[in-house]
Amino acid sequence: MDVNLELYRVFYETAKAGSFSKAAESLFITQPAVSHAIKQLEEKLGGTLFFRTTRGVTLTKEGEVLLQYIGQAFNFVKMAESKLSEMHQLESGEIHIGASDTLCRHVLLPHLETFHNDYPYIKLHVTNRTSPETIRLLKEGKIDFGLVNLPVGDPQVKVTEGMAVHDIFIGGPKYDSLRTQPLPFAELARHPLILLETGSTTRRTFDRYAESRGIRLVPEIELGSIDLLVQFAKIGLGLACVTREFVREELDRGDVIEIPLTEPLPERRIGIVTLKEVPLSVAAKRMMSRLGFAIT
């Protein structure tokens, strides 16, 4: 059965006002239009909804039952409007974010505290996964957006590029002699290497670069985060491939040493991924803007 909401709105306003004329005033229509709408609704439902009196109208038993449900329905509509208004004003809502260990700590985490302080009623949910797994969560609808290492080549995903990052090799104090003379890329194979685990976008990009130069580098140690790579390099277990922008403190303190290469590794970028054709909430857009991404 088709539902004509306008008829029910006229009924609701008439029941509240107890008068066709007062209902007409609140709805900005004529009194005959109100009478016609009530008549249509009564014919549609097969019963009388109002008794006409000298003072106006009163509900019949059928009208009282109908008002119980229609009143709830319009109250829910008002609640929904109020809730949406709160969300637009960032007074309520949730954001679900996906990010890898490294990006979560070095890119996302510095902004979470300030965002929470500015918008305390927005609930923040962060899921920690690799970039490929983050994209899978996005496609499953479990996160609003993901912070990932680029490149990403998925036709369902919209990519917004962000900051550039640079991969470098570092070592502990025992490798101090390597800091003065740039090392050819192929010479890395002569040293124990510490790399991220296979499966991550960063590791996949590195392996492809090595293969493009006809070089196969087999790490002695594979780890799940840059923080662990730094710690293992610091105690002299080998040369670790890390992101310069995320280890500046360790480099500045002298905990580790950058090993220069004759040809620096290619520049990479970090990006935000969202699903194509899926609108984002105001809160999610505000969070992405806080991270430095202009989302259109």
C-alpha positions as CSV (number, residue, x, y, z in Angstrom):
1,M,0.0,0.0,0.0
2,D,1.4,3.4,-1.0
3,V,2.0,5.7,1.9
4,N,1.1,9.4,1.4
5,L,3.0,11.2,4.1
6,E,1.4,14.5,3.4
7,L,-2.0,13.1,4.3
8,Y,-0.6,11.8,7.6
9,R,1.1,15.1,8.3
10,V,-2.3,16.9,7.8
11,F,-3.9,14.3,10.2
12,Y,-1.1,14.8,12.8
13,E,-1.3,18.6,12.8
14,T,-5.1,18.5,12.9
15,A,-5.1,16.1,15.9
16,K,-2.6,18.3,17.7
17,A,-4.5,21.5,17.0
18,G,-8.0,20.1,17.5
19,S,-9.2,22.3,14.7
20,F,-9.2,22.2,10.9
21,S,-8.6,26.0,10.7
22,K,-5.7,26.0,13.2
23,A,-4.1,23.0,11.3
24,A,-4.5,25.0,8.1
25,E,-2.6,27.9,9.6
26,S,0.3,25.8,10.8
27,L,0.5,24.0,7.5
28,F,0.1,27.2,5.4
29,I,-2.7,25.7,3.4
30,T,-6.5,26.4,3.2
31,Q,-9.1,24.9,5.5
32,P,-10.8,23.2,2.6
33,A,-7.5,21.6,1.7
34,V,-7.3,20.2,5.2
35,S,-10.8,18.9,5.1
36,H,-10.1,17.2,1.7
37,A,-7.0,15.6,3.0
38,I,-8.7,14.2,6.0
39,K,-11.5,12.9,3.9
40,Q,-9.0,11.2,1.5
41,L,-7.3,9.5,4.5
42,E,-10.5,8.3,6.0
43,E,-11.5,6.8,2.7
44,K,-8.1,5.2,2.3
45,L,-8.2,3.7,5.8
46,G,-11.9,2.8,5.8
47,G,-13.0,4.6,9.0
48,T,-13.8,8.0,10.6
49,L,-10.9,9.7,12.3
50,F,-12.5,12.8,13.7
51,F,-15.8,13.9,15.3
52,R,-16.8,17.4,14.2
53,T,-17.9,19.6,17.2
54,T,-18.8,23.2,17.6
55,R,-15.4,23.8,19.1
56,G,-13.4,22.0,16.4
57,V,-12.7,18.3,16.1
58,T,-11.9,15.4,18.4
59,L,-10.4,12.0,17.6
60,T,-12.5,8.9,17.3
61,K,-11.2,5.6,18.8
62,E,-9.7,4.8,15.4
63,G,-8.2,8.2,15.2
64,E,-6.6,7.8,18.7
65,V,-5.0,4.5,17.7
66,L,-3.7,6.1,14.5
67,L,-2.3,9.1,16.4
68,Q,-0.3,6.8,18.7
69,Y,1.7,5.4,15.7
70,I,1.8,8.6,13.6
71,G,2.9,10.6,16.6
72,Q,5.8,8.2,17.1
73,A,6.7,8.3,13.4
74,F,6.9,12.1,13.3
75,N,8.8,12.2,16.6
76,F,11.3,9.8,15.0
77,V,11.6,12.1,12.0
78,K,12.3,15.1,14.3
79,M,14.8,13.0,16.2
80,A,16.5,12.0,13.0
81,E,16.6,15.7,11.8
82,S,18.1,16.7,15.2
83,K,20.6,13.8,15.0
84,L,21.7,14.8,11.5
85,S,22.1,18.4,12.7
86,E,24.3,17.3,15.5
87,M,26.4,15.3,13.1
88,H,26.8,18.2,10.8
89,Q,27.8,20.4,13.7
90,L,30.2,17.6,14.9
91,E,28.3,17.2,18.1
92,S,27.9,13.4,17.6
93,G,29.0,10.7,15.2
94,E,31.8,8.1,14.6
95,I,34.8,7.8,12.4
96,H,36.3,4.4,11.5
97,I,39.9,4.7,10.3
98,G,42.4,2.1,9.0
99,A,46.2,2.5,9.1
100,S,49.4,0.5,9.3
101,D,51.5,0.5,12.5
102,T,53.9,3.1,11.1
103,L,51.3,5.5,9.6
104,C,49.2,5.2,12.7
105,R,52.0,6.2,15.0
106,H,53.8,8.8,12.8
107,V,50.9,10.4,10.8
108,L,47.6,9.7,12.5
109,L,48.5,9.6,16.2
110,P,49.8,13.2,16.4
111,H,46.4,14.5,15.3
112,L,44.1,12.2,17.3
113,E,44.5,14.0,20.6
114,T,43.8,17.5,19.1
115,F,40.9,16.2,17.1
116,H,39.4,14.6,20.2
117,N,39.9,17.8,22.2
118,D,38.2,19.8,19.5
119,Y,35.3,17.4,18.9
120,P,34.9,15.3,22.1
121,Y,31.6,13.8,21.1
122,I,32.9,12.2,17.9
123,K,33.9,8.6,18.6
124,L,37.2,7.5,17.0
125,H,37.8,3.9,16.0
126,V,41.2,3.0,14.6
127,T,42.0,-0.4,13.1
128,N,45.6,-1.3,12.8
129,R,46.4,-3.3,9.6
130,T,48.9,-3.3,6.6
131,S,48.0,-1.1,3.7
132,P,46.6,-4.0,1.6
133,E,44.5,-5.2,4.5
134,T,43.3,-1.6,5.1
135,I,42.0,-1.5,1.6
136,R,40.2,-4.8,2.1
137,L,38.5,-3.4,5.2
138,L,37.5,-0.3,3.3
139,K,35.9,-2.4,0.5
140,E,34.1,-4.5,3.2
141,G,32.6,-1.3,4.6
142,K,34.3,-1.6,8.0
143,I,36.2,1.7,7.8
144,D,35.4,5.1,6.4
145,F,38.8,5.8,5.1
146,G,42.3,4.3,5.2
147,L,45.7,5.9,5.5
148,V,48.0,3.9,3.3
149,N,51.3,3.7,1.5
150,L,51.0,4.3,-2.2
151,P,50.8,3.2,-5.0
152,V,47.3,1.6,-4.9
153,G,45.8,0.2,-8.0
154,D,42.2,-0.8,-7.2
155,P,39.4,0.4,-9.4
156,Q,36.9,0.5,-6.5
157,V,39.1,2.9,-4.5
158,K,39.6,6.6,-4.8
159,V,43.1,7.7,-3.9
160,T,44.1,11.2,-2.6
161,E,47.8,11.7,-2.5
162,G,49.5,13.3,0.5
163,M,53.0,13.8,1.8
164,A,56.1,12.5,0.0
165,V,58.3,10.1,1.9
166,H,61.8,8.8,1.3
167,D,63.2,5.3,2.0
168,I,66.8,5.1,3.3
169,F,69.1,2.6,4.8
170,I,70.3,3.0,8.4
171,G,72.8,1.1,10.6
172,G,74.1,1.2,14.1
173,P,77.4,2.8,15.2
174,K,79.4,-0.2,13.9
175,Y,78.5,0.9,10.4
176,D,79.9,4.4,10.9
177,S,82.5,3.8,8.2
178,L,79.8,3.5,5.5
179,R,78.5,7.0,6.1
180,T,81.3,8.8,4.2
181,Q,81.3,7.0,0.9
182,P,77.9,6.5,-1.0
183,L,77.2,2.8,-1.4
184,P,76.1,1.3,-4.7
185,F,72.7,-0.3,-4.5
186,A,74.1,-3.7,-5.5
187,E,76.6,-3.6,-2.6
188,L,73.7,-3.8,-0.1
189,A,73.7,-7.6,-0.7
190,R,77.1,-7.8,1.0
191,H,75.6,-6.7,4.3
192,P,72.9,-8.3,6.5
193,L,69.6,-6.6,5.7
194,I,66.6,-5.9,7.9
195,L,63.4,-5.3,5.9
196,L,59.7,-5.0,6.5
197,E,57.7,-8.3,6.1
198,T,56.6,-9.3,2.7
199,G,53.0,-8.3,1.9
200,S,53.3,-4.7,2.9
201,T,53.1,-2.0,0.2
202,T,56.5,-0.6,1.3
203,R,58.2,-3.9,1.0
204,R,56.6,-4.7,-2.3
205,T,57.7,-1.4,-3.7
206,F,61.3,-2.0,-2.6
207,D,61.4,-5.5,-4.0
208,R,60.1,-4.3,-7.4
209,Y,62.7,-1.6,-7.5
210,A,65.5,-4.2,-6.8
211,E,64.1,-6.5,-9.5
212,S,64.0,-3.6,-12.0
213,R,67.8,-3.3,-11.5
214,G,68.3,-7.0,-11.8
215,I,69.2,-7.4,-8.1
216,R,67.8,-9.9,-5.6
217,L,68.1,-8.9,-2.0
218,V,67.3,-11.5,0.6
219,P,66.9,-10.1,4.1
220,E,68.3,-11.9,7.2
221,I,65.5,-10.4,9.3
222,E,62.0,-9.4,8.5
223,L,59.9,-7.4,10.9
224,G,56.4,-5.9,11.1
225,S,57.1,-2.2,11.9
226,I,59.6,0.5,11.3
227,D,60.1,1.0,15.0
228,L,61.4,-2.6,15.3
229,L,63.6,-2.1,12.2
230,V,65.2,0.9,14.0
231,Q,65.8,-1.0,17.2
232,F,67.4,-4.0,15.4
233,A,69.6,-1.7,13.3
234,K,70.6,0.3,16.5
235,I,72.1,-2.8,18.1
236,G,74.1,-3.6,15.0
237,L,72.2,-6.6,13.6
238,G,72.3,-5.2,10.0
239,L,71.3,-2.4,7.7
240,A,67.5,-1.6,7.9
241,C,65.4,0.1,5.2
242,V,63.2,2.7,6.9
243,T,61.4,5.9,6.0
244,R,63.6,9.0,6.7
245,E,60.6,11.2,7.7
246,F,59.7,8.7,10.5
247,V,63.2,8.3,12.0
248,R,64.4,11.9,12.2
249,E,64.6,11.8,16.0
250,E,66.8,8.7,16.0
251,L,69.0,10.2,13.3
252,D,69.3,13.5,15.0
253,R,70.3,11.8,18.3
254,G,72.8,9.6,16.6
255,D,71.1,6.4,17.6
256,V,71.4,5.2,14.0
257,I,73.4,6.4,11.0
258,E,72.0,7.0,7.5
259,I,73.9,4.9,4.9
260,P,74.0,7.1,1.7
261,L,73.4,5.3,-1.6
262,T,74.9,6.4,-4.9
263,E,71.4,6.5,-6.3
264,P,68.7,7.3,-3.7
265,L,65.6,5.0,-3.6
266,P,62.6,6.4,-5.5
267,E,60.3,8.8,-3.7
268,R,57.0,7.4,-2.4
269,R,53.8,9.0,-1.2
270,I,51.3,8.4,1.5
271,G,47.6,8.6,0.6
272,I,44.1,8.5,1.8
273,V,41.8,5.8,0.3
274,T,38.0,6.1,0.2
275,L,35.4,4.1,-1.7
276,K,34.3,5.6,-5.0
277,E,30.7,6.9,-5.1
278,V,30.3,6.5,-1.3
279,P,29.7,9.8,0.5
280,L,31.8,10.7,3.6
281,S,30.4,12.1,6.8
282,V,31.2,15.6,7.8
283,A,33.3,14.2,10.7
284,A,35.3,12.0,8.4
285,K,36.0,14.9,6.0
286,R,37.1,17.1,9.0
287,M,39.5,14.4,10.2
288,M,41.0,14.0,6.8
289,S,41.4,17.7,6.5
290,R,43.2,17.7,9.9
291,L,45.6,15.1,8.5
292,G,46.4,17.5,5.6
293,F,44.3,15.9,2.9
294,A,41.9,18.1,0.8
295,I,38.9,15.8,0.1
296,T,36.5,16.9,-2.7
